[in-house]
Amino acid sequence: MSQHTPNELTTIFRRDRDLITRLKQEDGHYARLADEYHDVNREVHRIECEAQASSDEHTETLKKKRLALLDEITGIVSRARETA
């Protein structure tokens, strides 16, 4: 399996690295979302690399969950960026 996992938050929000680090430390809701996103993203990556078996339905459910988490995280980061 590749050492690089695509779609990590630090890659998606590369220019906001300090901001997402601060949010993870100071905002419990953001921290929970980021942790859940990380777990779901890693699972999707393992499935896509064929390191973990999964049904197509389960994979699609995970991808939808990852997208919903990313949407919520993006909203939090955008609001935090405006007030920074």
PDB file as gemmi writes it, atoms N, CA and C in Angstrom:
CRYST1    1.000    1.000    1.000  90.00  90.00  90.00 P 1                      
ATOM      1  N   MET A   1       0.853  -1.186   0.000  1.00  0.00           N  
ATOM      2  CA  MET A   1       0.000   0.000   0.000  1.00  0.00           C  
ATOM      3  C   MET A   1       0.890   1.238   0.000  1.00  0.00           C  
ATOM      4  N   SER A   2       0.472   2.232  -0.713  1.00  0.00           N  
ATOM      5  CA  SER A   2       1.191   3.498  -0.791  1.00  0.00           C  
ATOM      6  C   SER A   2       1.257   4.168   0.572  1.00  0.00           C  
ATOM      7  N   GLN A   3       2.360   4.835   0.808  1.00  0.00           N  
ATOM      8  CA  GLN A   3       2.509   5.574   2.060  1.00  0.00           C  
ATOM      9  C   GLN A   3       1.692   6.860   2.048  1.00  0.00           C  
ATOM     10  N   HIS A   4       1.384   7.352   0.861  1.00  0.00           N  
ATOM     11  CA  HIS A   4       0.624   8.600   0.732  1.00  0.00           C  
ATOM     12  C   HIS A   4      -0.872   8.294   0.633  1.00  0.00           C  
ATOM     13  N   THR A   5      -1.624   8.885   1.523  1.00  0.00           N  
ATOM     14  CA  THR A   5      -3.072   8.743   1.471  1.00  0.00           C  
ATOM     15  C   THR A   5      -3.646  10.012   0.842  1.00  0.00           C  
ATOM     16  N   PRO A   6      -4.308   9.895  -0.302  1.00  0.00           N  
ATOM     17  CA  PRO A   6      -4.878  11.093  -0.926  1.00  0.00           C  
ATOM     18  C   PRO A   6      -6.026  11.672  -0.100  1.00  0.00           C  
ATOM     19  N   ASN A   7      -6.309  12.923  -0.352  1.00  0.00           N  
ATOM     20  CA  ASN A   7      -7.444  13.625   0.260  1.00  0.00           C  
ATOM     21  C   ASN A   7      -7.280  13.892   1.756  1.00  0.00           C  
ATOM     22  N   GLU A   8      -6.045  13.961   2.232  1.00  0.00           N  
ATOM     23  CA  GLU A   8      -5.831  14.325   3.634  1.00  0.00           C  
ATOM     24  C   GLU A   8      -6.147  15.819   3.809  1.00  0.00           C  
ATOM     25  N   LEU A   9      -6.640  16.175   4.970  1.00  0.00           N  
ATOM     26  CA  LEU A   9      -7.012  17.570   5.227  1.00  0.00           C  
ATOM     27  C   LEU A   9      -5.817  18.507   5.091  1.00  0.00           C  
ATOM     28  N   THR A  10      -4.634  18.061   5.500  1.00  0.00           N  
ATOM     29  CA  THR A  10      -3.448  18.918   5.393  1.00  0.00           C  
ATOM     30  C   THR A  10      -3.073  19.188   3.945  1.00  0.00           C  
ATOM     31  N   THR A  11      -3.483  18.326   3.036  1.00  0.00           N  
ATOM     32  CA  THR A  11      -3.253  18.555   1.609  1.00  0.00           C  
ATOM     33  C   THR A  11      -4.354  19.431   1.030  1.00  0.00           C  
ATOM     34  N   ILE A  12      -5.586  19.137   1.383  1.00  0.00           N  
ATOM     35  CA  ILE A  12      -6.722  19.907   0.874  1.00  0.00           C  
ATOM     36  C   ILE A  12      -6.637  21.366   1.321  1.00  0.00           C  
ATOM     37  N   PHE A  13      -6.262  21.566   2.588  1.00  0.00           N  
ATOM     38  CA  PHE A  13      -6.173  22.919   3.149  1.00  0.00           C  
ATOM     39  C   PHE A  13      -4.720  23.317   3.360  1.00  0.00           C  
ATOM     40  N   ARG A  14      -3.901  23.065   2.359  1.00  0.00           N  
ATOM     41  CA  ARG A  14      -2.458  23.314   2.457  1.00  0.00           C  
ATOM     42  C   ARG A  14      -2.151  24.744   2.919  1.00  0.00           C  
ATOM     43  N   ARG A  15      -2.842  25.713   2.365  1.00  0.00           N  
ATOM     44  CA  ARG A  15      -2.553  27.109   2.726  1.00  0.00           C  
ATOM     45  C   ARG A  15      -3.096  27.482   4.106  1.00  0.00           C  
ATOM     46  N   ASP A  16      -3.928  26.626   4.677  1.00  0.00           N  
ATOM     47  CA  ASP A  16      -4.511  26.887   5.994  1.00  0.00           C  
ATOM     48  C   ASP A  16      -3.974  25.933   7.062  1.00  0.00           C  
ATOM     49  N   ARG A  17      -2.790  25.398   6.843  1.00  0.00           N  
ATOM     50  CA  ARG A  17      -2.231  24.390   7.752  1.00  0.00           C  
ATOM     51  C   ARG A  17      -2.215  24.874   9.204  1.00  0.00           C  
ATOM     52  N   ASP A  18      -1.747  26.101   9.435  1.00  0.00           N  
ATOM     53  CA  ASP A  18      -1.707  26.624  10.809  1.00  0.00           C  
ATOM     54  C   ASP A  18      -3.117  26.774  11.378  1.00  0.00           C  
ATOM     55  N   LEU A  19      -4.039  27.218  10.545  1.00  0.00           N  
ATOM     56  CA  LEU A  19      -5.415  27.411  10.983  1.00  0.00           C  
ATOM     57  C   LEU A  19      -6.058  26.076  11.364  1.00  0.00           C  
ATOM     58  N   ILE A  20      -5.878  25.036  10.554  1.00  0.00           N  
ATOM     59  CA  ILE A  20      -6.508  23.761  10.898  1.00  0.00           C  
ATOM     60  C   ILE A  20      -5.851  23.125  12.121  1.00  0.00           C  
ATOM     61  N   THR A  21      -4.569  23.387  12.316  1.00  0.00           N  
ATOM     62  CA  THR A  21      -3.902  22.901  13.537  1.00  0.00           C  
ATOM     63  C   THR A  21      -4.507  23.590  14.755  1.00  0.00           C  
ATOM     64  N   ARG A  22      -4.704  24.903  14.648  1.00  0.00           N  
ATOM     65  CA  ARG A  22      -5.302  25.661  15.759  1.00  0.00           C  
ATOM     66  C   ARG A  22      -6.733  25.214  16.018  1.00  0.00           C  
ATOM     67  N   LEU A  23      -7.505  25.037  14.951  1.00  0.00           N  
ATOM     68  CA  LEU A  23      -8.888  24.581  15.114  1.00  0.00           C  
ATOM     69  C   LEU A  23      -8.941  23.224  15.808  1.00  0.00           C  
ATOM     70  N   LYS A  24      -8.051  22.339  15.429  1.00  0.00           N  
ATOM     71  CA  LYS A  24      -8.053  20.997  16.030  1.00  0.00           C  
ATOM     72  C   LYS A  24      -7.758  21.071  17.525  1.00  0.00           C  
ATOM     73  N   GLN A  25      -6.954  22.033  17.927  1.00  0.00           N  
ATOM     74  CA  GLN A  25      -6.601  22.191  19.342  1.00  0.00           C  
ATOM     75  C   GLN A  25      -7.674  22.933  20.134  1.00  0.00           C  
ATOM     76  N   GLU A  26      -8.367  23.879  19.490  1.00  0.00           N  
ATOM     77  CA  GLU A  26      -9.265  24.775  20.214  1.00  0.00           C  
ATOM     78  C   GLU A  26     -10.755  24.502  20.012  1.00  0.00           C  
ATOM     79  N   ASP A  27     -11.125  23.789  18.975  1.00  0.00           N  
ATOM     80  CA  ASP A  27     -12.533  23.569  18.651  1.00  0.00           C  
ATOM     81  C   ASP A  27     -12.828  22.070  18.697  1.00  0.00           C  
ATOM     82  N   GLY A  28     -13.474  21.644  19.753  1.00  0.00           N  
ATOM     83  CA  GLY A  28     -13.758  20.234  19.949  1.00  0.00           C  
ATOM     84  C   GLY A  28     -14.600  19.633  18.830  1.00  0.00           C  
ATOM     85  N   HIS A  29     -15.574  20.400  18.337  1.00  0.00           N  
ATOM     86  CA  HIS A  29     -16.424  19.906  17.250  1.00  0.00           C  
ATOM     87  C   HIS A  29     -15.593  19.680  15.988  1.00  0.00           C  
ATOM     88  N   TYR A  30     -14.763  20.664  15.651  1.00  0.00           N  
ATOM     89  CA  TYR A  30     -13.884  20.514  14.483  1.00  0.00           C  
ATOM     90  C   TYR A  30     -12.958  19.316  14.671  1.00  0.00           C  
ATOM     91  N   ALA A  31     -12.393  19.153  15.848  1.00  0.00           N  
ATOM     92  CA  ALA A  31     -11.461  18.055  16.114  1.00  0.00           C  
ATOM     93  C   ALA A  31     -12.142  16.703  15.895  1.00  0.00           C  
ATOM     94  N   ARG A  32     -13.379  16.561  16.373  1.00  0.00           N  
ATOM     95  CA  ARG A  32     -14.119  15.307  16.175  1.00  0.00           C  
ATOM     96  C   ARG A  32     -14.389  15.060  14.691  1.00  0.00           C  
ATOM     97  N   LEU A  33     -14.794  16.110  13.971  1.00  0.00           N  
ATOM     98  CA  LEU A  33     -15.039  15.974  12.535  1.00  0.00           C  
ATOM     99  C   LEU A  33     -13.759  15.589  11.793  1.00  0.00           C  
ATOM    100  N   ALA A  34     -12.656  16.246  12.137  1.00  0.00           N  
ATOM    101  CA  ALA A  34     -11.382  15.966  11.478  1.00  0.00           C  
ATOM    102  C   ALA A  34     -10.930  14.533  11.747  1.00  0.00           C  
ATOM    103  N   ASP A  35     -11.090  14.075  12.976  1.00  0.00           N  
ATOM    104  CA  ASP A  35     -10.721  12.692  13.309  1.00  0.00           C  
ATOM    105  C   ASP A  35     -11.592  11.697  12.543  1.00  0.00           C  
ATOM    106  N   GLU A  36     -12.890  11.965  12.481  1.00  0.00           N  
ATOM    107  CA  GLU A  36     -13.797  11.075  11.761  1.00  0.00           C  
ATOM    108  C   GLU A  36     -13.472  11.082  10.265  1.00  0.00           C  
ATOM    109  N   TYR A  37     -13.204  12.270   9.720  1.00  0.00           N  
ATOM    110  CA  TYR A  37     -12.824  12.371   8.311  1.00  0.00           C  
ATOM    111  C   TYR A  37     -11.571  11.539   8.045  1.00  0.00           C  
ATOM    112  N   HIS A  38     -10.586  11.687   8.914  1.00  0.00           N  
ATOM    113  CA  HIS A  38      -9.329  10.952   8.772  1.00  0.00           C  
ATOM    114  C   HIS A  38      -9.585   9.442   8.745  1.00  0.00           C  
ATOM    115  N   ASP A  39     -10.404   8.954   9.673  1.00  0.00           N  
ATOM    116  CA  ASP A  39     -10.710   7.520   9.736  1.00  0.00           C  
ATOM    117  C   ASP A  39     -11.427   7.040   8.476  1.00  0.00           C  
ATOM    118  N   VAL A  40     -12.433   7.787   8.037  1.00  0.00           N  
ATOM    119  CA  VAL A  40     -13.197   7.403   6.846  1.00  0.00           C  
ATOM    120  C   VAL A  40     -12.305   7.475   5.607  1.00  0.00           C  
ATOM    121  N   ASN A  41     -11.515   8.528   5.493  1.00  0.00           N  
ATOM    122  CA  ASN A  41     -10.637   8.686   4.343  1.00  0.00           C  
ATOM    123  C   ASN A  41      -9.627   7.544   4.253  1.00  0.00           C  
ATOM    124  N   ARG A  42      -9.057   7.165   5.376  1.00  0.00           N  
ATOM    125  CA  ARG A  42      -8.103   6.047   5.389  1.00  0.00           C  
ATOM    126  C   ARG A  42      -8.781   4.749   4.968  1.00  0.00           C  
ATOM    127  N   GLU A  43     -10.010   4.528   5.428  1.00  0.00           N  
ATOM    128  CA  GLU A  43     -10.721   3.311   5.055  1.00  0.00           C  
ATOM    129  C   GLU A  43     -11.003   3.287   3.552  1.00  0.00           C  
ATOM    130  N   VAL A  44     -11.432   4.417   3.004  1.00  0.00           N  
ATOM    131  CA  VAL A  44     -11.667   4.506   1.559  1.00  0.00           C  
ATOM    132  C   VAL A  44     -10.368   4.219   0.807  1.00  0.00           C  
ATOM    133  N   HIS A  45      -9.283   4.783   1.273  1.00  0.00           N  
ATOM    134  CA  HIS A  45      -7.991   4.575   0.619  1.00  0.00           C  
ATOM    135  C   HIS A  45      -7.593   3.093   0.646  1.00  0.00           C  
ATOM    136  N   ARG A  46      -7.780   2.431   1.783  1.00  0.00           N  
ATOM    137  CA  ARG A  46      -7.450   1.002   1.879  1.00  0.00           C  
ATOM    138  C   ARG A  46      -8.294   0.184   0.903  1.00  0.00           C  
ATOM    139  N   ILE A  47      -9.567   0.544   0.764  1.00  0.00           N  
ATOM    140  CA  ILE A  47     -10.447  -0.157  -0.171  1.00  0.00           C  
ATOM    141  C   ILE A  47      -9.988   0.082  -1.609  1.00  0.00           C  
ATOM    142  N   GLU A  48      -9.697   1.333  -1.937  1.00  0.00           N  
ATOM    143  CA  GLU A  48      -9.288   1.667  -3.295  1.00  0.00           C  
ATOM    144  C   GLU A  48      -7.952   1.027  -3.668  1.00  0.00           C  
ATOM    145  N   CYS A  49      -7.087   0.818  -2.693  1.00  0.00           N  
ATOM    146  CA  CYS A  49      -5.795   0.155  -2.937  1.00  0.00           C  
ATOM    147  C   CYS A  49      -5.916  -1.359  -2.877  1.00  0.00           C  
ATOM    148  N   GLU A  50      -7.130  -1.821  -2.657  1.00  0.00           N  
ATOM    149  CA  GLU A  50      -7.430  -3.240  -2.551  1.00  0.00           C  
ATOM    150  C   GLU A  50      -6.718  -3.913  -1.390  1.00  0.00           C  
ATOM    151  N   ALA A  51      -6.411  -3.143  -0.359  1.00  0.00           N  
ATOM    152  CA  ALA A  51      -5.830  -3.697   0.858  1.00  0.00           C  
ATOM    153  C   ALA A  51      -6.930  -4.150   1.805  1.00  0.00           C  
ATOM    154  N   GLN A  52      -8.149  -3.745   1.519  1.00  0.00           N  
ATOM    155  CA  GLN A  52      -9.302  -4.097   2.343  1.00  0.00           C  
ATOM    156  C   GLN A  52     -10.481  -4.365   1.411  1.00  0.00           C  
ATOM    157  N   ALA A  53     -11.154  -5.469   1.641  1.00  0.00           N  
ATOM    158  CA  ALA A  53     -12.313  -5.814   0.807  1.00  0.00           C  
ATOM    159  C   ALA A  53     -13.550  -5.053   1.273  1.00  0.00           C  
ATOM    160  N   SER A  54     -14.416  -4.742   0.313  1.00  0.00           N  
ATOM    161  CA  SER A  54     -15.646  -4.033   0.646  1.00  0.00           C  
ATOM    162  C   SER A  54     -16.616  -4.156  -0.519  1.00  0.00           C  
ATOM    163  N   SER A  55     -17.892  -4.114  -0.187  1.00  0.00           N  
ATOM    164  CA  SER A  55     -18.898  -4.100  -1.252  1.00  0.00           C  
ATOM    165  C   SER A  55     -18.935  -2.707  -1.883  1.00  0.00           C  
ATOM    166  N   ASP A  56     -19.428  -2.638  -3.105  1.00  0.00           N  
ATOM    167  CA  ASP A  56     -19.558  -1.345  -3.783  1.00  0.00           C  
ATOM    168  C   ASP A  56     -20.477  -0.419  -2.995  1.00  0.00           C  
ATOM    169  N   GLU A  57     -21.533  -0.981  -2.443  1.00  0.00           N  
ATOM    170  CA  GLU A  57     -22.489  -0.171  -1.672  1.00  0.00           C  
ATOM    171  C   GLU A  57     -21.815   0.441  -0.445  1.00  0.00           C  
ATOM    172  N   HIS A  58     -21.039  -0.349   0.269  1.00  0.00           N  
ATOM    173  CA  HIS A  58     -20.343   0.160   1.463  1.00  0.00           C  
ATOM    174  C   HIS A  58     -19.325   1.228   1.076  1.00  0.00           C  
ATOM    175  N   THR A  59     -18.609   0.996  -0.021  1.00  0.00           N  
ATOM    176  CA  THR A  59     -17.623   1.977  -0.486  1.00  0.00           C  
ATOM    177  C   THR A  59     -18.294   3.295  -0.832  1.00  0.00           C  
ATOM    178  N   GLU A  60     -19.408   3.237  -1.538  1.00  0.00           N  
ATOM    179  CA  GLU A  60     -20.125   4.462  -1.899  1.00  0.00           C  
ATOM    180  C   GLU A  60     -20.658   5.178  -0.658  1.00  0.00           C  
ATOM    181  N   THR A  61     -21.132   4.422   0.313  1.00  0.00           N  
ATOM    182  CA  THR A  61     -21.603   5.021   1.565  1.00  0.00           C  
ATOM    183  C   THR A  61     -20.464   5.760   2.255  1.00  0.00           C  
ATOM    184  N   LEU A  62     -19.290   5.136   2.296  1.00  0.00           N  
ATOM    185  CA  LEU A  62     -18.130   5.785   2.910  1.00  0.00           C  
ATOM    186  C   LEU A  62     -17.728   7.051   2.164  1.00  0.00           C  
ATOM    187  N   LYS A  63     -17.757   7.002   0.850  1.00  0.00           N  
ATOM    188  CA  LYS A  63     -17.388   8.183   0.055  1.00  0.00           C  
ATOM    189  C   LYS A  63     -18.369   9.329   0.284  1.00  0.00           C  
ATOM    190  N   LYS A  64     -19.646   9.014   0.393  1.00  0.00           N  
ATOM    191  CA  LYS A  64     -20.651  10.048   0.673  1.00  0.00           C  
ATOM    192  C   LYS A  64     -20.439  10.636   2.063  1.00  0.00           C  
ATOM    193  N   LYS A  65     -20.117   9.778   3.020  1.00  0.00           N  
ATOM    194  CA  LYS A  65     -19.860  10.255   4.380  1.00  0.00           C  
ATOM    195  C   LYS A  65     -18.626  11.152   4.391  1.00  0.00           C  
ATOM    196  N   ARG A  66     -17.564  10.744   3.669  1.00  0.00           N  
ATOM    197  CA  ARG A  66     -16.351  11.555   3.592  1.00  0.00           C  
ATOM    198  C   ARG A  66     -16.667  12.922   2.996  1.00  0.00           C  
ATOM    199  N   LEU A  67     -17.477  12.956   1.949  1.00  0.00           N  
ATOM    200  CA  LEU A  67     -17.835  14.224   1.308  1.00  0.00           C  
ATOM    201  C   LEU A  67     -18.654  15.112   2.246  1.00  0.00           C  
ATOM    202  N   ALA A  68     -19.592  14.524   2.967  1.00  0.00           N  
ATOM    203  CA  ALA A  68     -20.400  15.308   3.918  1.00  0.00           C  
ATOM    204  C   ALA A  68     -19.517  15.878   5.026  1.00  0.00           C  
ATOM    205  N   LEU A  69     -18.591  15.084   5.526  1.00  0.00           N  
ATOM    206  CA  LEU A  69     -17.664  15.575   6.552  1.00  0.00           C  
ATOM    207  C   LEU A  69     -16.813  16.704   5.995  1.00  0.00           C  
ATOM    208  N   LEU A  70     -16.304  16.531   4.781  1.00  0.00           N  
ATOM    209  CA  LEU A  70     -15.476  17.566   4.171  1.00  0.00           C  
ATOM    210  C   LEU A  70     -16.260  18.855   3.962  1.00  0.00           C  
ATOM    211  N   ASP A  71     -17.525  18.753   3.579  1.00  0.00           N  
ATOM    212  CA  ASP A  71     -18.359  19.952   3.421  1.00  0.00           C  
ATOM    213  C   ASP A  71     -18.473  20.707   4.733  1.00  0.00           C  
ATOM    214  N   GLU A  72     -18.719  19.978   5.816  1.00  0.00           N  
ATOM    215  CA  GLU A  72     -18.853  20.636   7.121  1.00  0.00           C  
ATOM    216  C   GLU A  72     -17.519  21.221   7.574  1.00  0.00           C  
ATOM    217  N   ILE A  73     -16.445  20.491   7.367  1.00  0.00           N  
ATOM    218  CA  ILE A  73     -15.112  20.974   7.736  1.00  0.00           C  
ATOM    219  C   ILE A  73     -14.760  22.215   6.931  1.00  0.00           C  
ATOM    220  N   THR A  74     -15.066  22.209   5.639  1.00  0.00           N  
ATOM    221  CA  THR A  74     -14.782  23.363   4.784  1.00  0.00           C  
ATOM    222  C   THR A  74     -15.522  24.602   5.277  1.00  0.00           C  
ATOM    223  N   GLY A  75     -16.756  24.440   5.704  1.00  0.00           N  
ATOM    224  CA  GLY A  75     -17.516  25.567   6.252  1.00  0.00           C  
ATOM    225  C   GLY A  75     -16.856  26.129   7.498  1.00  0.00           C  
ATOM    226  N   ILE A  76     -16.403  25.264   8.377  1.00  0.00           N  
ATOM    227  CA  ILE A  76     -15.745  25.712   9.614  1.00  0.00           C  
ATOM    228  C   ILE A  76     -14.447  26.436   9.283  1.00  0.00           C  
ATOM    229  N   VAL A  77     -13.652  25.874   8.377  1.00  0.00           N  
ATOM    230  CA  VAL A  77     -12.376  26.498   8.001  1.00  0.00           C  
ATOM    231  C   VAL A  77     -12.625  27.844   7.336  1.00  0.00           C  
ATOM    232  N   SER A  78     -13.619  27.918   6.468  1.00  0.00           N  
ATOM    233  CA  SER A  78     -13.930  29.186   5.784  1.00  0.00           C  
ATOM    234  C   SER A  78     -14.332  30.268   6.774  1.00  0.00           C  
ATOM    235  N   ARG A  79     -15.183  29.902   7.739  1.00  0.00           N  
ATOM    236  CA  ARG A  79     -15.588  30.891   8.749  1.00  0.00           C  
ATOM    237  C   ARG A  79     -14.404  31.318   9.604  1.00  0.00           C  
ATOM    238  N   ALA A  80     -13.562  30.370   9.966  1.00  0.00           N  
ATOM    239  CA  ALA A  80     -12.391  30.688  10.782  1.00  0.00           C  
ATOM    240  C   ALA A  80     -11.409  31.560  10.005  1.00  0.00           C  
ATOM    241  N   ARG A  81     -11.294  31.319   8.719  1.00  0.00           N  
ATOM    242  CA  ARG A  81     -10.398  32.110   7.879  1.00  0.00           C  
ATOM    243  C   ARG A  81     -10.882  33.568   7.833  1.00  0.00           C  
ATOM    244  N   GLU A  82     -12.195  33.766   7.780  1.00  0.00           N  
ATOM    245  CA  GLU A  82     -12.758  35.121   7.718  1.00  0.00           C  
ATOM    246  C   GLU A  82     -12.509  35.892   8.999  1.00  0.00           C  
ATOM    247  N   THR A  83     -12.470  35.199  10.131  1.00  0.00           N  
ATOM    248  CA  THR A  83     -12.277  35.895  11.403  1.00  0.00           C  
ATOM    249  C   THR A  83     -10.821  35.960  11.840  1.00  0.00           C  
ATOM    250  N   ALA A  84      -9.938  35.298  11.094  1.00  0.00           N  
ATOM    251  CA  ALA A  84      -8.506  35.281  11.454  1.00  0.00           C  
ATOM    252  C   ALA A  84      -7.829  36.564  11.054  1.00  0.00           C  
TER     253      ALA A  84                                                      
END                                                                             
